[in-house]
Amino acid sequence: MRPATTSETPKFDAPDADFVVLPTPPAIARAAPGALDAQLKPLLQPGEFGDKTAKPIDYAVYIPRGFGVQTTDVRLWSSEQPGANFVQPLQTVLTQDLRTAYLESTGLARDQARTATSLVPAIAVSTPAPGGGRERMLVRSVVPLLSAYILLMSLLLSGNWILQGLVEERSNKLIETVLACISPDELLYGKLAGTVAVGLTMVLVWGLCATGAAVATQGAVGAFLQAALAPLASPWIILVMLYFFLAGYLMVSMILLAIGAMSDSMRDAQSYLTPVLLVIAMPFTVVAQGVLSNSGATAIKILTWIPIYTPFTMLARLGSGVSTMEIVGSGVLLAVFIGIEFVLLARVFRASLLNAGQKPNLAALARLMQRTPA
């Protein structure tokens, strides 16, 4: 490699040897096998024989002259517990020599015997290319999972805005002035439109940032982002994601508006909001883990058909493949649920706007849902 080096190339530093083979002392070389224990003890444990300055040897190995033909016994002495980094290579070499000797005894030439013991299979391992197989599915699930997470997080953020605005209007009696100019339905739909517009604007900004990063970033990060955004190349997937995202936003925003209409203070609103958000967000971790680990398919499919969980579950599953019939069926069921929700919670919204000081229980809430608008 010297011709390829430059003046800045550092000099090669040979690594320290794991072991150094020492010459056999003449007394030990002439000793009978039975006398080796006594001969080796002063070398293995010199301190016990009065020599405090001598460094003990680590190992001593005795391989009989007829090893592999007349005997297979080998002796090993160690100054302490022998390490695997020495015993395993020693065993590998001796095993190869033993097999070579055995094959020679069957009539093979020594070179042929050594070749036979050194044969190893050449295993060609085929794995999916980067971005393929299970890895590809996981990468493609990033954007759908992220959209479900963004839906959840944006609802948590906008939920406080909705409640705070509506509660302040009720507590400051501004709601009466507003209702003098517009109808309760117009107020309801206006707040829904504004909330959804703010949420979609946040998502659009985040999506544009991610797309810009995928286009501008090079290397492994750019390849990952491009693979993650691959599902968005299909207009069908984009429409499905927009539908379930918008439906989920409308569904939860309607619940939040009804809570705000019934609350005289943020403390009252939080007492309603906390259990509602807990019920909505509780299965999200299960869905995300199920999609990433490809487990819990039955539970995830069941959650897909529960309307309050349909938007989050369906968004999370789009990267792993969902049948068209399941998408259409769950989408229709969600639309019917939102329609019924709008009718019932709109009645609660209208009846509760001016009812200050009254905190309805479940029975009163059910009665409000049964009222028809005047």
C-alpha angles and dihedrals in degrees: 000000000000095000089057096052126097134206089268094054109109119234118263113259111202111227118247113268116251091220138010119211110224124206113260112252111244093238091057093043089056095042122108116246091252092056096052094092093060093041095051100045095080089053095046096042108019093161092067090055096053100265102117096169100051117100113231120236114242102220142007121194126195116197112181118233093244095049111152094015109047101013143009096202119120125176126214127191121193134186089220139355105326116245125233090232088069104031096050097053089044091052092047093053094044092047091054091049091048092052091046091053091049093051090048089054089058092058103268119136115252093249091050091048092051091048091051092053093048096052114118130174118256103226114197108204116205117197131167114277117257107289093024135107118003091349091057092051091051092049092047089051092058096084096042091047090045091051090053090049092047090050090053095045095045090051090052090051098043091041091070091046092052094047096043093050095047094042092051091050090052096044093047092046090240090127091070091055091047092049090052088065103035138023123256089250092055090049091050095049092043092054091046092050092048093047094048091046092053092047094048091047090056091048092047092052092049091047093050091049091051092048092048091050091050092051098042100038118086132198127026094337092053092047090051093050092047091050091047091052093047093100089061089065088079114080089206092058091046091053092047092049092048092048096051092040092052093042092051091049093050093045096052095036090057090054091049093050091051090050091050092050091054097046127088094188140015089256090060090045093051091052088059097036100051098062092040094053091042091056092046097045099037098086094043094090091049091050094048093048091045093052094046096044095038090233136118093041093157094052092047092050090050091051089050090065095047102091097215089057098033098094095050096041096045093047090051093049099049093088094055096050128270126196119249092237091056092048093049095042096049090042092054092046090050092050091052091048092050090049092053090043091053092052096047100039092043087061090051090047094051095045095046102046095088100025099102119178094022118109107190122218124213093276092050090046090054090051091051090053091054095054118101118220115267 
